[in-house]
Amino acid sequence: MENKRSTGVIIVGAGLTGLTAAWYLKSKGCDVVVLEKNSRPGGVIQTFSEDGFIYEAGPNTGVLSHPEAAELFEDLAGRCRLETADARAKRRLIWKSGRWHALPNGLLSAVKTPLFTARDKLRILGEPFRRKGQDPFESVAGLVKRRLGKSYLDFAVDPFISGIYAGDPEKLVTRYALPKLYALEQNYGSFIRGAVRKMSETADERQKKATREVFSAGGGLASLTAALADGIGSDRMILNAENVKVKPAKSGFIADFMVDGRSCRLEAPFVVSTIDSMHVPGLFPFIDGREVSKLASLEYAAVTQVVMGYRKWRGMSLNAFGGLVPSVERRDILGVLFTSSFLKNRAPDGGALLSVFIGGYRRRELAEADDDHIRTIVYDEVRQMLGLKHPEPDIFRIFRYPRAIPQYFRSSKERLEAIERIEDSYSGLTIAGAIRDGIGMADRIRQAKAIAGSIAEKLTKL
Ligand SMILES: Cc1cc2nc3c(=O)[nH]c(=O)nc-3n(C[C@H](O)[C@H](O)[C@H](O)COP(=O)(O)OP(=O)(O)OC[C@H]3O[C@@H](n4cnc5c(N)ncnc54)[C@H](O)[C@@H]3O)c2cc1C
């Protein structure tokens, strides 16, 4: 790489957001360069293949909740294959009073389930007639208690929030953390009425691509990021880019950085950040400190993922997506995914691949425990909760994420407003990534595609 170069768009960060944005920009004929501080692209997505097991270090699966996620796989046809989960993934287990219970999936099971109290089951009949919430910053817990009752919060929403945000439903604000749920109440006055009305509305062909299906990529999620990186090309991807600093220039922005001890400079009319909020002030030192501090203060949940592979599974039936543990149960794990039950070739025949999650926003100290302590916790829980006399697996790996999942609390309003002001003040600058617009992989793909579309259009007008 020459030390000075100009391009159309500089993207900082080669995780799913940065790679998707760059791939779509390149597909539209735009000149783009990605700067990544690590020695590999993919960000938190990383897949390992070892002794007959295929396992993920970061996210395991996403949900095709936006058409853009399905479209990305269509656009990558021949280079990467969408893998949707086996029907078993529809069965979700919740831990209550010493055993697993399946989350109800129909009327009869909803009446019979011991997860919710008889009072709340009756009370739910009145949900369509309950008043619409007035507080735009109501927490997820507040909304669910008000509309459905506390047992639905404790044994459905709290574990669901653990599974997605590793977060605290008392602090997460619904309109930012679960915008579809917020819109359901605001637009239809009730979850039940909203769900019924939505079923009768006719979705166009594109909207039909948004489903609740669980996805991965054939061979693991790294084959998705590898396909994107290949498409972008190694000449447009600068790895090991250290100390990237951006400043405004006459015709856009200049990014200065170091690679292998050499100073490098890139110039472009557009720059997109997709990095962790904490590092945004360092990337854009020219932005008013009071404004960037509203971004940098975004809190993250710490998550430690323990992957365990068993050549021969001798525990309970793993005929489900996995199990989630409500916080009121006071166990030491957030949940466990039965990955080999619903994705292909993840474990040898007769074996099992599990991912156990520890910590979260409310139990950071557990996520930060040393390896021996983590091992003890996981063995104890697996022994008791999965009926395994001998919990020692054939492979055991610990992956730590001190800043795993951003938490969309009440301060999101100030953060989003600050991002808008910054982007208005510096034309050509975009602050993206999970700092806004959702934390899931489908959210990341949707945001990246939208950014690529908007920048490509502006580039043609320059
Ligand atoms: C443990 C875990 C489990 C998850 N589980 C799920 C799940 O089940 N389903 C789901 O949909 N989502 C899940 N997620 C979320 C999902 O993985 C993320 O939303 C998505 O992968 C984030 O992609 P990204 O590109 O925005 O960020 P990242 O993957 O974090 O990529 C950012 C990139 O920027 C680089 N970078 C940072 N600072 C700089 C700098 N100063 N200069 C240059 N480069 C820099 C980083 O090295 C990194 O490569 C999970 C996340 C974690 C951590």
Ligand as a Chemical Component Dictionary entry (heavy atoms), coordinates in Angstrom:
data_LIG
# 
_chem_comp.id                   LIG 
_chem_comp.type                 NON-POLYMER 
_chem_comp.pdbx_formal_charge   0 
_chem_comp.three_letter_code    LIG 
# 
loop_
_chem_comp_atom.comp_id 
_chem_comp_atom.atom_id 
_chem_comp_atom.alt_atom_id 
_chem_comp_atom.type_symbol 
_chem_comp_atom.charge 
_chem_comp_atom.model_Cartn_x 
_chem_comp_atom.model_Cartn_y 
_chem_comp_atom.model_Cartn_z 
_chem_comp_atom.pdbx_ordinal 
LIG C1  C1  C 0 -20.834 -12.476 22.727 1  
LIG C2  C2  C 0 -21.769 -11.868 21.728 2  
LIG C3  C3  C 0 -22.913 -12.563 21.379 3  
LIG C4  C4  C 0 -23.798 -12.013 20.451 4  
LIG N1  N1  N 0 -24.895 -12.734 20.102 5  
LIG C5  C5  C 0 -25.699 -12.275 19.114 6  
LIG C6  C6  C 0 -26.770 -13.069 18.638 7  
LIG O1  O1  O 0 -26.997 -14.171 19.116 8  
LIG N2  N2  N 0 -27.533 -12.572 17.635 9  
LIG C7  C7  C 0 -27.301 -11.352 17.059 10 
LIG O2  O2  O 0 -28.016 -10.954 16.126 11 
LIG N3  N3  N 0 -26.295 -10.578 17.506 12 
LIG C8  C8  C 0 -25.499 -11.010 18.514 13 
LIG N4  N4  N 0 -24.462 -10.250 18.961 14 
LIG C9  C9  C 0 -24.321 -8.903  18.393 15 
LIG C10 C10 C 0 -23.657 -8.942  17.026 16 
LIG O3  O3  O 0 -22.573 -9.801  17.078 17 
LIG C11 C11 C 0 -23.182 -7.555  16.674 18 
LIG O4  O4  O 0 -24.280 -6.674  16.593 19 
LIG C12 C12 C 0 -22.434 -7.425  15.364 20 
LIG O5  O5  O 0 -21.649 -8.537  15.036 21 
LIG C13 C13 C 0 -21.589 -6.178  15.519 22 
LIG O6  O6  O 0 -20.936 -5.866  14.331 23 
LIG P1  P1  P 0 -20.199 -4.452  14.205 24 
LIG O7  O7  O 0 -19.506 -4.440  12.925 25 
LIG O8  O8  O 0 -21.179 -3.353  14.449 26 
LIG O9  O9  O 0 -19.196 -4.386  15.431 27 
LIG P2  P2  P 0 -17.876 -5.264  15.713 28 
LIG O10 O10 O 0 -18.068 -6.668  15.340 29 
LIG O11 O11 O 0 -17.521 -4.954  17.131 30 
LIG O12 O12 O 0 -16.793 -4.634  14.743 31 
LIG C14 C14 C 0 -16.175 -3.402  14.991 32 
LIG C15 C15 C 0 -14.796 -3.478  14.375 33 
LIG O13 O13 O 0 -14.151 -2.206  14.539 34 
LIG C16 C16 C 0 -12.789 -2.428  14.875 35 
LIG N5  N5  N 0 -12.300 -1.241  15.569 36 
LIG C17 C17 C 0 -12.645 -0.795  16.804 37 
LIG N6  N6  N 0 -11.993 0.353   17.084 38 
LIG C18 C18 C 0 -11.241 0.635   16.003 39 
LIG C19 C19 C 0 -10.361 1.718   15.681 40 
LIG N7  N7  N 0 -10.139 2.732   16.530 41 
LIG N8  N8  N 0 -9.730  1.705   14.479 42 
LIG C20 C20 C 0 -9.951  0.689   13.586 43 
LIG N9  N9  N 0 -10.791 -0.351  13.849 44 
LIG C21 C21 C 0 -11.428 -0.367  15.034 45 
LIG C22 C22 C 0 -12.834 -3.664  15.754 46 
LIG O14 O14 O 0 -11.573 -4.290  15.829 47 
LIG C23 C23 C 0 -13.888 -4.503  15.039 48 
LIG O15 O15 O 0 -13.331 -5.347  14.071 49 
LIG C24 C24 C 0 -23.551 -10.744 19.882 50 
LIG C25 C25 C 0 -22.390 -10.049 20.248 51 
LIG C26 C26 C 0 -21.511 -10.607 21.155 52 
LIG C27 C27 C 0 -20.275 -9.843  21.522 53 
# 
loop_
_chem_comp_bond.comp_id 
_chem_comp_bond.atom_id_1 
_chem_comp_bond.atom_id_2 
_chem_comp_bond.value_order 
_chem_comp_bond.pdbx_ordinal 
LIG C1  C2  SING 1  
LIG C2  C3  SING 2  
LIG C2  C26 DOUB 3  
LIG C3  C4  DOUB 4  
LIG C4  N1  SING 5  
LIG C4  C24 SING 6  
LIG N1  C5  DOUB 7  
LIG C5  C6  SING 8  
LIG C5  C8  SING 9  
LIG C6  O1  DOUB 10 
LIG C6  N2  SING 11 
LIG N2  C7  SING 12 
LIG C7  O2  DOUB 13 
LIG C7  N3  SING 14 
LIG N3  C8  DOUB 15 
LIG C8  N4  SING 16 
LIG N4  C9  SING 17 
LIG N4  C24 SING 18 
LIG C9  C10 SING 19 
LIG C10 O3  SING 20 
LIG C10 C11 SING 21 
LIG C11 O4  SING 22 
LIG C11 C12 SING 23 
LIG C12 O5  SING 24 
LIG C12 C13 SING 25 
LIG C13 O6  SING 26 
LIG O6  P1  SING 27 
LIG P1  O7  DOUB 28 
LIG P1  O8  SING 29 
LIG P1  O9  SING 30 
LIG O9  P2  SING 31 
LIG P2  O10 DOUB 32 
LIG P2  O11 SING 33 
LIG P2  O12 SING 34 
LIG O12 C14 SING 35 
LIG C14 C15 SING 36 
LIG C15 O13 SING 37 
LIG C15 C23 SING 38 
LIG O13 C16 SING 39 
LIG C16 N5  SING 40 
LIG C16 C22 SING 41 
LIG N5  C17 SING 42 
LIG N5  C21 SING 43 
LIG C17 N6  DOUB 44 
LIG N6  C18 SING 45 
LIG C18 C19 SING 46 
LIG C18 C21 DOUB 47 
LIG C19 N7  SING 48 
LIG C19 N8  DOUB 49 
LIG N8  C20 SING 50 
LIG C20 N9  DOUB 51 
LIG N9  C21 SING 52 
LIG C22 O14 SING 53 
LIG C22 C23 SING 54 
LIG C23 O15 SING 55 
LIG C24 C25 DOUB 56 
LIG C25 C26 SING 57 
LIG C26 C27 SING 58 
# 
